Amino acid sequence: AVNAAKYGVAGVLVYTDPADINDGQSSANETFPNSWCLPPSGVERGSYYEYFGDPLTPYLPANPSSFRLDPDAAPGFPPIPA
């Protein structure tokens, strides 16, 4: 999303690879946490943050008591919706 914004893209849609979702015909031991595949009702979620970890608590665990950066000033968020 960060690179796409540099070229004028307004937003990015991201879809899960269908090969990563169990088709409902596989057994439970062939789905997460025993394998990479999601169960048929699974939904992938994530983000397109430029760095690793929680952007508001860099280098710290994201506990309720952790110090947090101001979301408006935190670096690494993509400038377009993803």
C-alpha positions in Angstrom: 0.0 0.0 0.0 2.9 2.4 0.7 4.4 1.8 -2.7 1.0 1.9 -4.4 0.3 5.3 -3.0 3.4 6.7 -4.6 1.9 5.9 -8.0 -1.5 7.5 -7.3 -3.5 4.4 -6.2 -6.4 5.3 -4.1 -6.8 2.1 -2.2 -5.8 -1.6 -2.2 -8.1 -4.7 -1.9 -6.4 -7.8 -0.6 -7.9 -11.3 -0.9 -6.9 -14.5 0.9 -5.5 -17.1 -1.4 -8.2 -19.8 -1.8 -5.6 -22.5 -1.5 -5.0 -21.4 2.2 -8.7 -22.0 3.2 -9.9 -25.5 3.9 -12.7 -26.5 1.5 -14.7 -28.2 4.2 -13.8 -31.7 3.0 -10.5 -31.9 5.0 -10.3 -33.2 8.5 -9.9 -30.8 11.5 -6.3 -31.9 11.9 -5.6 -30.4 8.5 -6.5 -26.9 9.6 -5.0 -24.3 11.9 -3.3 -24.7 14.4 -2.2 -28.1 13.0 -1.5 -26.7 9.5 -1.4 -23.4 7.6 -5.0 -23.8 6.2 -7.9 -22.0 7.8 -11.2 -23.8 8.6 -14.0 -23.2 6.2 -15.5 -20.5 8.4 -12.1 -18.8 8.9 -11.3 -15.2 8.0 -7.8 -13.9 7.5 -7.1 -10.6 9.1 -4.0 -8.5 9.2 -2.6 -5.2 8.2 -0.2 -3.5 5.9 1.9 -1.7 8.4 5.4 -0.9 7.0 7.3 -2.2 9.9 7.0 -5.2 12.3 5.0 -5.4 15.5 2.4 -3.0 16.9 2.9 0.5 15.4 1.8 2.2 18.6 4.0 0.3 21.0 7.3 -0.2 19.0 9.7 -2.7 20.7 7.2 -3.3 23.5 4.4 -5.7 24.0 1.0 -4.2 23.4 -0.3 -4.6 26.9 -3.0 -2.3 28.3 -0.4 -0.6 30.5 2.2 -0.1 27.7 3.3 3.3 26.6 1.7 4.2 23.3 2.7 6.6 20.5 0.2 9.2 19.3 -1.6 7.4 16.4 -1.6 10.6 14.3 2.2 10.8 14.6 3.2 7.1 14.5 5.3 6.2 11.4 4.6 3.4 9.0 0.9 3.5 8.5 0.0 3.3 4.8 -1.3 6.6 3.4 -4.2 4.8 1.6 -6.9 2.4 2.8 -5.8 -1.3 2.5 
